[in-house]
Amino acid sequence: MTLNKGKVQGDWLSDPAAQKIFSLLLDAGYQAYAVGGCVRNALLDCPVNDVDIATNARPEQVVALAKAAGVKSIPTGIDHGTVTLLKNSTPFEVTTYRRDVETDGRRAVVAFADTIEEDARRRDFTMNALYASADGTLVDPLGGLQDCMDRRVVFIENAEARVREDYLRILRFFRFHAWYGDPAAGLDPDGLAACAELAQGLDGLSRERVTSEILKLLAAPDPAPAVAVMDQAGILTRVLPGATAKSLAPLVHLEDGLEPSAIRRLATLGGDAISTFRLSRKEERAIKERRDALENMTSLNSVAQLKGFDVARDVALMRAAIFETPMGENWINEIENAARQTFPVSAANLPSELQGAAIGKALAQLKKAWVDSGFNLSKQDLLRLLDENQSDDG
């Protein structure tokens, strides 16, 4: 635990680049606090990847101070109070205290605020409304520290009001529980009730925002309990029609130490993620390869040969989870063996009378026969088989 006499500690905070950004603001008479994820993760002994800083300095003041100190500033979200400062190639998002003026469930109109309490109240969960000064001293305006230490994902003040401000918080509620919540304690009842009651608000969100949240959720070490509750509450099928959480827990169990894969897990949920979500071409291809092999019951040897070890391994795990079948004692070795086999026939080995599409067709037929034989047919065997087939066709 990195809580020591009301302080957080870590390389992310003592880093000279971070301290330079703090000093830049503090020496000019402004307030400056690390806020949100970096403080939460430090308290929970989770990796800290980004350092966000909240201040009462206005954006134009932050830019002026950075220029005077020779620190590069980027107006990444200056209209909403955010300036990214680059020090030693490390980005720090510096955001002016804000309060919500108007919200419509998708975006908020914000105004700059003067106090840390106002800034804290516009955040989503109590564990995200924690601040730390440059020396690590904790500031807890809304009493969220105990929730954080107890791994309780709780909306700030009124759950329904927080969800109505931004319906994406429904998905964030489940994502944060998967990453930071206590599985044994379950989800906060008030938060869950608000999410279930207001689930229709998800329909108005962009595909990009929904996709990003779902992929982050599924990348958690074990998202199965949170996704199961999503399913029970009707939220999973709201964002991904046709999906079911039934096979996710068995899949996570079977993964047994494998690096979590949001794509493997998304493909296991079912539903048409490719048309529903906004995925990259690489992600779409990965899902399609796995779903096609699963639905066509393609042999794992063939999948390993045509698509590679990773795809075949995922298909094997998905089949076992979805159809509740055992994996077999040497399944991973068999897939590895299939993936490293080299097909002994090339186009140059085929009879010269075969041209154009006939070459591809012949190679595909021979490769299937080779895979079906357990890779035992030699080049001579395969060419003899081709000759026999041609004779039969003639």
C-alpha positions as CSV (number, residue, x, y, z in Angstrom):
1,M,0.0,0.0,0.0
2,T,1.3,3.5,-0.8
3,L,-0.6,5.3,1.9
4,N,1.7,6.6,4.5
5,K,0.5,9.2,7.1
6,G,-2.0,10.5,4.7
7,K,0.3,10.5,1.7
8,V,0.8,8.7,-1.5
9,Q,4.2,7.8,-2.9
10,G,5.6,6.6,-6.2
11,D,8.1,7.3,-8.9
12,W,5.4,9.0,-10.9
13,L,5.1,11.7,-8.3
14,S,8.8,12.1,-7.4
15,D,9.8,12.2,-11.1
16,P,11.6,15.5,-11.8
17,A,9.4,16.2,-14.8
18,A,6.3,15.9,-12.6
19,Q,7.8,18.1,-9.9
20,K,8.7,20.7,-12.5
21,I,5.1,21.0,-13.6
22,F,4.0,21.3,-10.0
23,S,6.6,24.0,-9.3
24,L,5.6,25.9,-12.4
25,L,2.1,26.4,-11.0
26,L,2.9,26.5,-7.3
27,D,5.7,29.1,-7.6
28,A,3.3,31.4,-9.4
29,G,0.8,31.2,-6.4
30,Y,-1.6,28.7,-7.9
31,Q,-2.9,25.5,-6.5
32,A,-1.8,22.2,-8.2
33,Y,-2.8,18.6,-7.3
34,A,-2.4,15.3,-9.0
35,V,-5.9,14.0,-9.4
36,G,-8.0,10.9,-10.4
37,G,-6.4,7.8,-11.8
38,C,-2.9,8.4,-10.7
39,V,-3.9,8.9,-7.1
40,R,-6.4,6.1,-7.1
41,N,-4.0,3.6,-8.7
42,A,-1.2,4.6,-6.3
43,L,-3.4,3.9,-3.3
44,L,-4.5,0.5,-4.8
45,D,-0.9,-0.5,-5.8
46,C,-1.9,-0.5,-9.5
47,P,0.4,0.9,-12.2
48,V,0.3,4.6,-12.8
49,N,0.5,5.4,-16.5
50,D,-0.7,9.0,-16.7
51,V,-0.4,12.0,-14.4
52,D,-3.3,14.5,-14.5
53,I,-3.0,17.7,-12.6
54,A,-5.9,20.0,-11.4
55,T,-5.3,23.7,-10.8
56,N,-7.2,26.9,-10.1
57,A,-5.0,28.6,-12.8
58,R,-6.9,29.4,-16.0
59,P,-5.7,27.8,-19.2
60,E,-4.2,30.9,-20.6
61,Q,-2.3,31.3,-17.4
62,V,-1.0,27.8,-17.6
63,V,0.1,28.4,-21.2
64,A,1.9,31.6,-20.2
65,L,3.7,30.0,-17.3
66,A,4.8,27.1,-19.4
67,K,6.2,29.4,-22.1
68,A,8.1,31.4,-19.5
69,A,9.6,28.2,-18.1
70,G,10.5,26.8,-21.5
71,V,8.0,24.0,-21.2
72,K,6.1,23.0,-24.4
73,S,2.3,23.4,-24.1
74,I,-0.3,21.8,-26.4
75,P,-3.9,23.2,-26.3
76,T,-5.4,19.6,-26.4
77,G,-8.7,20.7,-24.8
78,I,-8.3,24.3,-24.0
79,D,-11.9,25.2,-24.4
80,H,-12.7,22.8,-21.6
81,G,-9.7,23.9,-19.5
82,T,-7.1,21.3,-20.5
83,V,-3.6,22.0,-21.6
84,T,-1.0,19.3,-22.1
85,L,2.4,20.2,-20.9
86,L,5.4,18.2,-22.2
87,K,8.5,17.9,-20.0
88,N,11.3,15.4,-20.8
89,S,8.9,13.9,-23.4
90,T,6.4,13.1,-20.7
91,P,2.9,14.6,-21.2
92,F,1.0,16.0,-18.2
93,E,-2.6,17.1,-18.7
94,V,-3.2,20.2,-16.6
95,T,-6.9,21.1,-16.2
96,T,-8.5,24.1,-14.6
97,Y,-11.0,23.3,-11.8
98,R,-14.4,22.9,-13.5
99,R,-18.1,22.7,-12.6
100,D,-20.9,21.5,-14.9
101,V,-23.3,24.1,-16.0
102,E,-25.5,22.0,-18.3
103,T,-25.5,18.3,-19.3
104,D,-27.5,16.3,-21.8
105,G,-26.3,12.8,-21.0
106,R,-23.6,12.9,-23.8
107,R,-21.6,16.0,-23.3
108,A,-21.4,18.8,-20.7
109,V,-21.2,22.5,-20.8
110,V,-18.6,23.4,-18.1
111,A,-17.5,26.6,-16.4
112,F,-14.2,27.2,-14.6
113,A,-14.4,26.9,-10.9
114,D,-12.2,28.2,-8.1
115,T,-12.3,25.5,-5.5
116,I,-11.2,21.9,-5.3
117,E,-14.6,20.9,-3.9
118,E,-16.5,22.2,-7.0
119,D,-14.1,20.3,-9.2
120,A,-14.5,17.1,-7.2
121,R,-18.3,17.2,-7.4
122,R,-18.3,17.0,-11.2
123,R,-16.5,13.7,-11.2
124,D,-18.1,10.3,-11.5
125,F,-17.0,8.0,-8.6
126,T,-15.7,8.8,-5.2
127,M,-12.5,6.9,-5.8
128,N,-11.8,9.3,-8.7
129,A,-12.3,12.4,-6.6
130,L,-9.0,12.1,-4.7
131,Y,-6.2,14.6,-5.0
132,A,-2.5,14.7,-3.9
133,S,-0.2,17.6,-3.5
134,A,3.3,17.7,-4.9
135,D,4.7,16.1,-1.7
136,G,2.0,13.3,-1.8
137,T,-0.3,14.7,0.8
138,L,-3.8,13.4,0.2
139,V,-6.8,15.8,-0.2
140,D,-10.1,14.1,0.0
141,P,-12.9,16.7,-0.5
142,L,-15.8,14.3,-0.7
143,G,-14.7,11.5,1.7
144,G,-13.9,9.0,-1.1
145,L,-10.7,7.6,0.4
146,Q,-12.4,4.8,2.4
147,D,-14.4,3.8,-0.7
148,C,-11.1,3.6,-2.6
149,M,-9.3,1.5,0.0
150,D,-12.4,-0.8,0.3
151,R,-12.5,-1.1,-3.5
152,R,-16.1,0.2,-3.6
153,V,-17.1,1.8,-6.9
154,V,-19.6,4.4,-5.7
155,F,-21.1,7.3,-7.6
156,I,-20.5,10.8,-6.1
157,E,-23.5,11.9,-4.0
158,N,-26.5,10.8,-6.1
159,A,-26.1,7.9,-8.5
160,E,-29.0,8.8,-10.8
161,A,-27.9,12.4,-11.2
162,R,-24.4,11.3,-12.1
163,V,-25.6,8.9,-14.7
164,R,-28.0,11.5,-16.2
165,E,-25.0,13.8,-16.6
166,D,-23.3,11.3,-18.9
167,Y,-24.8,7.9,-19.8
168,L,-21.4,6.5,-20.6
169,R,-20.9,6.3,-16.8
170,I,-23.2,3.3,-16.9
171,L,-20.5,1.4,-18.8
172,R,-17.7,3.0,-16.7
173,F,-19.5,1.7,-13.6
174,F,-19.0,-1.8,-14.7
175,R,-15.6,-1.2,-16.1
176,F,-14.3,0.3,-12.9
177,H,-15.8,-2.5,-10.9
178,A,-14.0,-5.1,-13.1
179,W,-10.6,-3.3,-12.7
180,Y,-10.8,-1.9,-9.1
181,G,-13.9,-3.3,-7.3
182,D,-14.0,-6.0,-4.7
183,P,-15.6,-9.0,-6.5
184,A,-16.7,-10.5,-3.2
185,A,-18.6,-7.4,-2.2
186,G,-20.5,-7.1,-5.5
187,L,-21.6,-3.9,-7.2
188,D,-22.9,-0.9,-5.3
189,P,-26.8,-1.4,-5.2
190,D,-27.6,2.3,-5.7
191,G,-25.3,2.6,-8.6
192,L,-26.5,-0.6,-10.2
193,A,-30.2,0.4,-9.8
194,A,-29.5,3.8,-11.5
195,C,-27.6,2.1,-14.3
196,A,-30.4,-0.4,-15.0
197,E,-33.2,2.2,-14.8
198,L,-31.4,4.7,-17.1
199,A,-30.0,2.1,-19.6
200,Q,-31.9,3.6,-22.5
201,G,-29.6,6.6,-22.3
202,L,-26.9,4.4,-23.8
203,D,-28.7,4.4,-27.2
204,G,-27.7,8.0,-27.7
205,L,-24.0,7.5,-27.3
206,S,-21.5,7.4,-30.1
207,R,-20.3,4.0,-31.3
208,E,-16.7,5.1,-30.6
209,R,-17.3,5.9,-26.9
210,V,-19.2,2.7,-26.3
211,T,-16.6,0.6,-28.1
212,S,-13.8,2.1,-26.2
213,E,-15.5,1.4,-22.8
214,I,-16.4,-2.2,-23.7
215,L,-12.8,-3.0,-24.8
216,K,-11.4,-1.5,-21.7
217,L,-13.8,-3.5,-19.6
218,L,-13.0,-6.8,-21.3
219,A,-9.3,-6.2,-20.9
220,A,-9.6,-6.4,-17.1
221,P,-7.9,-9.4,-15.5
222,D,-11.4,-10.9,-14.8
223,P,-14.3,-9.0,-16.2
224,A,-16.7,-11.9,-15.9
225,P,-18.5,-11.0,-12.7
226,A,-19.1,-7.4,-13.9
227,V,-20.3,-8.5,-17.3
228,A,-22.6,-11.1,-15.8
229,V,-24.4,-8.4,-13.9
230,M,-24.5,-6.3,-17.0
231,D,-26.2,-9.2,-18.7
232,Q,-28.7,-9.7,-15.9
233,A,-29.6,-6.0,-15.9
234,G,-30.2,-6.0,-19.7
235,I,-27.3,-3.6,-20.4
236,L,-25.1,-6.0,-22.3
237,T,-27.6,-6.8,-25.0
238,R,-28.5,-3.1,-25.1
239,V,-25.0,-2.3,-26.4
240,L,-24.4,-5.6,-28.1
241,P,-27.6,-7.3,-29.3
242,G,-27.4,-11.1,-29.2
243,A,-24.5,-11.2,-26.8
244,T,-24.5,-13.3,-23.6
245,A,-22.1,-13.5,-20.7
246,K,-22.7,-17.2,-20.2
247,S,-19.3,-18.3,-21.6
248,L,-17.1,-15.5,-20.4
249,A,-16.4,-16.9,-16.9
250,P,-15.4,-20.3,-18.3
251,L,-13.2,-18.6,-20.8
252,V,-11.4,-16.5,-18.2
253,H,-10.9,-19.7,-16.1
254,L,-9.4,-21.6,-19.2
255,E,-7.1,-18.7,-20.1
256,D,-5.2,-19.5,-16.9
257,G,-2.5,-16.9,-16.9
258,L,-2.7,-15.9,-20.5
259,E,-2.5,-12.2,-21.3
260,P,-6.1,-10.8,-21.2
261,S,-7.4,-10.3,-24.7
262,A,-10.5,-8.0,-25.1
263,I,-10.9,-9.2,-28.7
264,R,-10.9,-12.9,-27.7
265,R,-13.4,-12.2,-25.0
266,L,-15.6,-10.0,-27.2
267,A,-15.7,-12.8,-29.9
268,T,-16.8,-15.2,-27.2
269,L,-19.7,-13.0,-26.1
270,G,-21.4,-13.4,-29.4
271,G,-23.5,-10.8,-31.1
272,D,-22.4,-8.9,-34.2
273,A,-19.6,-6.7,-32.8
274,I,-18.3,-5.9,-36.2
275,S,-21.4,-4.0,-37.3
276,T,-22.4,-2.8,-33.8
277,F,-19.0,-1.3,-32.6
278,R,-16.5,1.0,-34.2
279,L,-13.5,-1.3,-34.4
280,S,-10.2,-1.0,-36.3
281,R,-9.8,-3.2,-39.4
282,K,-7.3,-5.3,-37.5
283,E,-9.8,-5.9,-34.7
284,E,-12.6,-6.7,-37.1
285,R,-10.4,-9.2,-39.0
286,A,-9.4,-10.8,-35.7
287,I,-13.0,-11.3,-34.5
288,K,-14.1,-12.6,-37.9
289,E,-11.2,-15.1,-38.1
290,R,-12.2,-16.5,-34.7
291,R,-15.9,-16.5,-35.2
292,D,-15.7,-18.1,-38.6
293,A,-13.5,-20.9,-37.4
294,L,-15.8,-21.4,-34.4
295,E,-19.0,-21.4,-36.4
296,N,-17.7,-23.6,-39.3
297,M,-16.1,-26.0,-36.8
298,T,-12.8,-25.8,-38.8
299,S,-10.2,-28.2,-37.5
300,L,-7.7,-26.6,-35.2
301,N,-4.8,-27.9,-37.3
302,S,-6.3,-26.1,-40.3
303,V,-6.8,-22.9,-38.3
304,A,-3.2,-23.1,-37.0
305,Q,-1.9,-23.5,-40.6
306,L,-4.0,-20.9,-42.2
307,K,-4.3,-18.3,-39.5
308,G,-1.5,-19.0,-37.1
309,F,-1.0,-20.2,-33.6
310,D,-2.7,-17.2,-31.8
311,V,-5.9,-17.6,-33.7
312,A,-6.0,-21.4,-33.3
313,R,-5.3,-21.1,-29.5
314,D,-8.2,-18.6,-29.1
315,V,-10.6,-20.8,-31.1
316,A,-9.7,-23.8,-28.9
317,L,-10.3,-21.8,-25.8
318,M,-13.6,-20.3,-27.1
319,R,-14.9,-23.8,-28.2
320,A,-14.2,-25.2,-24.8
321,A,-15.9,-22.3,-23.0
322,I,-18.9,-22.1,-25.3
323,F,-19.6,-25.8,-25.8
324,E,-18.4,-26.8,-22.3
325,T,-15.9,-29.4,-23.6
326,P,-12.6,-30.4,-22.1
327,M,-9.4,-29.0,-23.6
328,G,-7.5,-32.2,-23.9
329,E,-4.1,-32.9,-22.2
330,N,-1.8,-31.8,-25.0
331,W,-4.0,-29.3,-26.9
332,I,-1.5,-26.4,-26.8
333,N,1.4,-28.6,-28.0
334,E,-0.8,-29.9,-30.8
335,I,-1.6,-26.4,-32.0
336,E,2.0,-25.3,-31.7
337,N,3.1,-28.4,-33.8
338,A,0.4,-27.6,-36.4
339,A,1.4,-23.9,-36.7
340,R,5.1,-24.7,-37.3
341,Q,4.6,-27.3,-40.1
342,T,5.7,-26.2,-43.6
343,F,3.5,-27.1,-46.5
344,P,5.8,-29.1,-48.8
345,V,4.2,-28.2,-52.2
346,S,4.4,-24.9,-54.0
347,A,3.0,-23.6,-57.3
348,A,6.3,-24.4,-59.0
349,N,5.8,-28.1,-58.2
350,L,2.5,-28.3,-60.0
351,P,2.0,-29.6,-63.6
352,S,2.5,-26.8,-66.2
353,E,-0.9,-27.3,-67.7
354,L,-2.5,-25.9,-64.5
355,Q,-2.9,-22.1,-64.9
356,G,-4.6,-19.2,-63.2
357,A,-7.3,-20.1,-60.7
358,A,-6.6,-23.8,-61.2
359,I,-3.3,-23.4,-59.4
360,G,-4.9,-21.9,-56.3
361,K,-7.6,-24.6,-56.3
362,A,-5.1,-27.4,-56.6
363,L,-3.0,-26.0,-53.8
364,A,-6.0,-25.6,-51.5
365,Q,-7.1,-29.2,-52.1
366,L,-3.6,-30.6,-51.5
367,K,-3.2,-28.5,-48.3
368,K,-6.5,-29.8,-46.9
369,A,-5.4,-33.4,-47.6
370,W,-2.1,-32.7,-46.0
371,V,-3.6,-31.2,-42.9
372,D,-6.2,-34.0,-42.7
373,S,-3.4,-36.5,-42.8
374,G,-1.9,-35.0,-39.7
375,F,0.9,-33.5,-41.9
376,N,2.1,-37.0,-42.7
377,L,1.7,-36.8,-46.6
378,S,5.0,-35.9,-48.3
379,K,5.5,-33.8,-51.4
380,Q,5.6,-37.0,-53.5
381,D,2.4,-38.3,-51.8
382,L,0.6,-35.0,-52.5
383,L,1.7,-34.8,-56.1
384,R,0.7,-38.4,-56.7
385,L,-2.7,-37.6,-55.2
386,L,-3.1,-34.6,-57.5
387,D,-2.2,-36.8,-60.5
388,E,-4.8,-39.4,-59.4
389,N,-7.5,-36.7,-59.0
390,Q,-6.7,-35.3,-62.4
391,S,-6.9,-38.7,-63.9
392,D,-10.3,-39.3,-62.3
393,D,-11.6,-35.9,-63.5
394,G,-10.4,-36.8,-67.0
